């Protein structure tokens, strides 16, 4: 399992989410049919694909192509090819009732770019602490998370978390999300003394 939806995804055309402060992710994307971003990404894949490198057709490619659509709005951060997203046009939040912890959305060539917290409330960069908070029971982290996050989904980063186990019967963030979003599976696991 790699991600769980926490609430209904935005009902707007043409959006994407930041993975971190430097990159745009292709994991959650909504584009109208024939949008130039999707076509440009598809066209670039044969040129940039490297089977020996991580992410060449993932966040690096999406960020690069979006940068081409918004010249001057995504600035080069150095020789590594990484990008920064600081200069995208910031607009008022699309959801006036959003939690204040969610930063404002940004607009690039008509595409709404949601902030990191919208789709990645737990960062892969803070691996140890973040994993602890997502999987740890008995500390009230779910209550804190649910009050402070307005995320659309919970990304588990399967490559980092596939060995983690959560005993059924606690209050970890992952367990509470499963109770709410996968009640039948959760009920089955709780009857069999299994792990999530």
C-alpha positions in Angstrom: 0.0 0.0 0.0 1.4 3.4 -1.0 -1.3 5.9 -0.2 -4.7 6.3 1.4 -7.3 8.9 0.5 -8.4 11.0 3.5 -11.1 13.1 1.9 -12.6 13.8 -1.5 -10.0 15.2 -3.9 -10.4 18.7 -5.1 -13.2 19.2 -7.6 -11.3 21.7 -9.8 -9.7 21.2 -13.2 -5.9 21.1 -13.7 -4.1 20.6 -10.4 -1.0 18.9 -9.1 0.9 18.8 -5.8 4.3 19.7 -4.5 6.3 16.8 -3.2 8.7 19.1 -1.2 9.9 22.6 -1.5 11.9 21.8 -4.6 9.8 19.3 -6.5 6.4 18.7 -8.0 5.0 15.2 -7.8 3.2 13.3 -10.5 1.5 11.1 -8.0 -1.6 13.2 -7.6 -2.5 15.0 -10.9 -5.8 16.1 -12.4 -5.5 17.6 -15.9 -8.1 18.3 -18.6 -7.9 16.1 -21.6 -5.1 17.1 -23.9 -3.4 19.5 -21.4 0.0 20.5 -22.6 1.6 19.5 -19.3 0.7 15.8 -19.7 1.7 15.8 -23.4 5.0 17.5 -22.7 5.8 14.9 -19.9 5.0 12.0 -22.2 7.2 13.5 -25.0 10.1 14.0 -22.6 10.2 10.4 -21.2 12.3 8.9 -24.0 14.8 11.7 -23.7 15.3 11.6 -19.9 14.6 8.0 -18.8 17.5 6.4 -17.1 16.8 2.9 -15.7 19.7 3.2 -13.3 18.6 6.5 -11.6 15.7 7.1 -9.3 13.0 9.6 -10.2 14.2 10.6 -13.7 10.6 10.2 -15.0 9.0 11.1 -11.6 9.3 14.4 -9.7 12.4 15.6 -11.5 10.7 15.3 -14.9 7.4 16.8 -13.7 9.2 19.7 -12.1 11.3 20.4 -15.2 8.3 20.3 -17.6 6.2 22.5 -15.3 9.2 24.9 -15.2 9.1 25.1 -19.0 5.4 26.0 -18.9 6.1 28.8 -16.3 9.4 30.4 -17.4 10.6 32.7 -14.7 8.3 31.3 -12.1 10.4 28.2 -11.3 14.0 29.3 -10.8 17.1 27.1 -11.2 18.6 26.4 -7.8 22.1 25.4 -9.0 24.1 22.9 -11.1 22.3 19.8 -9.7 19.3 20.6 -11.8 17.0 20.9 -8.8 14.4 23.6 -9.0 12.8 25.9 -6.4 9.2 26.7 -6.4 9.3 30.0 -4.4 8.4 32.2 -7.3 5.1 30.6 -8.5 2.3 33.1 -8.3 0.5 32.7 -4.9 -3.2 33.0 -5.0 -5.8 32.9 -2.3 -6.8 29.4 -1.1 -9.4 27.7 -3.2 -11.0 26.4 0.0 -11.9 29.3 2.4 -12.5 26.8 5.2 -9.1 25.2 4.9 -7.1 24.6 8.0 -4.6 27.5 8.5 -1.7 25.1 8.5 -2.2 24.5 4.8 -0.3 27.1 2.9 -1.8 28.9 0.0 -2.0 27.2 -3.4 0.1 28.5 -6.3 -0.8 28.9 -9.9 1.4 28.0 -12.9 0.1 28.3 -16.4 -3.4 27.7 -15.3 -2.5 24.7 -13.1 -3.2 24.9 -9.4 -0.1 23.7 -7.5 -1.2 22.5 -4.0 1.3 22.8 -1.2 3.3 19.9 0.2 0.9 19.3 3.1 -2.1 18.8 0.9 -0.9 15.4 -0.4 2.2 14.6 1.7 1.5 15.4 5.3 4.4 13.1 6.3 7.6 13.9 4.5 9.8 11.2 3.1 12.8 13.4 4.0 12.2 13.2 7.8 12.1 9.5 7.5 12.7 8.4 11.1 10.6 10.9 13.0 7.8 10.9 10.4 7.5 7.1 10.3 7.4 7.0 14.1 4.5 9.5 14.2 2.6 7.7 11.5 2.9 4.2 13.0 3.2 4.8 16.8 0.1 4.0 18.9 -0.9 5.2 22.4 0.4 8.7 22.1 -2.6 10.5 20.7 -1.0 11.3 17.4 -4.2 10.7 15.4 -6.1 13.3 17.3 -3.2 15.8 16.8 -2.9 14.9 13.1 -6.6 15.1 12.4 -6.9 18.6 14.1 -3.8 20.1 12.4 -4.0 18.6 8.9 -6.3 19.2 6.0 -4.5 16.7 3.8 -6.3 15.0 0.9 -4.3 11.8 1.3 -1.7 10.0 3.4 1.2 8.9 1.3 3.0 6.0 3.0 6.1 5.9 0.7 5.9 2.1 0.4 9.7 1.9 -0.3 10.3 3.3 3.1 7.5 1.8 5.1 6.9 -1.7 3.7 8.5 -3.3 6.7 6.5 -1.4 9.3 3.7 -3.1 11.2 0.9 -1.6 13.2 -0.9 -3.8 15.7 -4.6 -3.5 15.5 -6.2 -1.9 18.6 -4.1 1.3 18.9 -4.5 4.9 17.9 -1.8 5.4 15.3 -2.5 7.7 12.4 -2.3 4.8 10.0 -4.8 2.7 12.0 -7.3 5.5 12.4 -7.2 6.2 8.6 -7.8 2.6 7.9 -10.7 2.4 10.4 -12.4 5.3 8.6 -11.5 4.5 5.0 -11.3 0.7 4.9 -13.7 -0.4 7.7 -14.3 -4.0 6.3 -10.6 -4.7 6.0 -10.0 -3.2 9.4 -12.8 -5.3 11.0 -11.3 -8.5 9.4 -7.8 -7.7 10.7 -9.1 -6.8 14.2 -10.8 -10.2 14.4 -7.7 -12.1 13.4 -5.1 -10.4 15.6 -3.3 -9.2 12.6 -1.1 -6.3 11.7 -1.9 -3.5 9.3 
